[in-house]
Amino acid sequence: MTGSLPPLTLVVGGARSGKSAFAERLIAATARPRRYIATAEAWDDEMRDRIARHRADRAGGWTTVEAPLDLCAALRSAQPDEAVLVDCATLWLTNHLLAGHDLAAETLSLITALAACPAPVVVVSNETGWGIVPENALARRFRDEQGRLNQRLAAEAALVVTVIAGLPLALKGALPAPA
């Protein structure tokens, strides 16, 4: 993949679909300085291991910003010459849900910050609505809120890509040409 990115790209897919690796390739293909905005929080050993694997997979050349809650401030700090990867909207939403924040207000703030970001942004997000209906109210609320967030992001994005089994499929816009 080569070329430039639109102001906002959404890369969505299931767990272990290859969406983060694909998003990283999109960013790397721009030849711009790379900013990685991480939203994960390491609450346990398994999550610490996941974060460490993601860091190792990215290798060098990335400026990492930790923003589990204040993603808007992290986007405001991006420089116009950079390409920004947000990984991921799902964990950002989870953090706000568990903190008891107003999700509609947080989503509106995020959409506004994405539109104002001076650099192109690729947002990674999980598709959580294809599975069974969760058994508890919190999980059902999360699934519903994630679906709404993905719809809002997709409506604003010029390029929306789903990744299934490591294969990208453009849902909106056109994939950059292969290198």
Secondary structure, 3 states (H helix, E strand, C coil): CCCCCCCEEEEEECCCCCHHHHHHHHHHCCCCCEEEEECCCCCCHHHHHHHHHHHHHHCCCEEEEECCCCHHHHHHCCCCCCEEEEECHHHHHHHHHHHCCCHHHHHHHHHHHHHHCCCCEEEEEECCCCCCCCCCHHHHHHHHHHHHHHHHHHHHCCEEEEEECCEEEEEECCCCCCC
